[in-house]
Amino acid sequence: MSGTHIRRARPADEDALAVLDRETWSPLHAVTPRPAPPYAPFFDERHRPEDILVAEDARGTVLGYLRLVAPTPLPSNGHVRQIQGLAVADGARGKGVARALLRASFDEARRQGAYRMTLRVLGHNTPARTLYASEGFAVEGVLPGEFRLDGRYVDDVLMGRSLVVADPVRDR
């Protein structure tokens, strides 16, 4: 999206990110119930500003965010970063914001020394799966019927991609 800037979140983004998170809640991607008052804070010990990339327009309006973290605290897993949340405001969808956040997350993960990127996506979330595949993610596993949402069993799809030209995991 022209004029979109990607940056790391700041504590002052708390309210805007919390509102965006509530407004973008959907059974297409959420396994938790719809948020209801009193709302939990957006930032906490597991969701820190330094783990969030924010997309904003030229006026500084938050358009979206991506949460990028180490999937586990294990040193043996330190070469992997995982996307654990991606949201784009309704008015900014279809304009390249999610793709810009993904590409910025690849750069950030590499800066942190990561070689791999992973994520989990619900099987029925075709738009997200298509986007991830177009950015180099491949399905690496499926947990069939892992969630029961709205009376239906939904698969949990595990996707991953390399962040390097020569993949040290696959090229051994």
Sequence and secondary structure as in RCSB ss.txt:
>XXXX:A:sequence
MSGTHIRRARPADEDALAVLDRETWSPLHAVTPRPAPPYAPFFDERHRPEDILVAEDARGTVLGYLRLVAPTPLP
SNGHVRQIQGLAVADGARGKGVARALLRASFDEARRQGAYRMTLRVLGHNTPARTLYASEGFAVEGVLPGEFRLD
GRYVDDVLMGRSLVVADPVRDR
>XXXX:A:secstr
 TT EEEE  GGGHHHHHHHHHHT  TTT  S    SS   S BTTB GGGEEEEE TT  EEEEEEEE SSS G
GGTTEEEEEEEEE GGGTTTTHHHHHHHHHHHHHHHTT SEEEEEEETT HHHHHHHHHTT EEEEEEEEEEEET
TEEEEEEEEEEESSSS TTTT 
